Amino acid sequence: MRYKDLTEAQRLEVCNGCGGKGGLVKPPHHHFFKEECNHHDFNYFLGFLEEHRKKADKQLLEAMYKKVQTLSWYNRLRYYPWCKLYYIGVRTSGAKYFYYSDKEQSI
């Protein structure tokens, strides 16, 4: 299954936007990057091996950069650093939210 194939109910169950599931504090600009974070949440839900987690994190970074590229030059200057900070955050603190298993999880 792919993220874009999820129903709204499935997205609500699996995805929570930016920040760890159940976390009380949301990172800055979490509304701007919500769709990219939801896709990342879905990849973490699928889980599997550490190489899949690294791929999910890299996809998040690339998706955020792509979104920021659509902005005016002065807003790009504002948002580009946040892309890298989000990436560093998921690389350093995201493992506890990733579904490690001997196969991908499914809905």
C-alpha positions, 0 to 999 in steps of 0.5 A: 500500500502507498500513502496516497492510497490511504483513506482519510480514516487510515491517515488519522489512525497512522499519521499525526503530522510533525512531532512524535506520536503522543508528544505534547510539543509540536516543532516549529512550522509543523503546519507548513510541513504537515503533509510531508510529515504525515507521509513520513509517519506512514513510512515509519508505520510500515517500518521494517529495517534500519535501512528503511528508516534511513530511506524514510528520513531522507525522503522527508528531507527531500520532500521538505526541500521540494516544498520550500523550493516553491516559496519566494526567495526570502521565505526559502531562506527562512524555511531551508534551515528547518528542513535540516533541523527536522531531518536531524531530529528524526535521525536522532530521536525517531527510532523509538517511533519506527516499526522494526520487524522482519517484514513491513507492516500493512493496514 
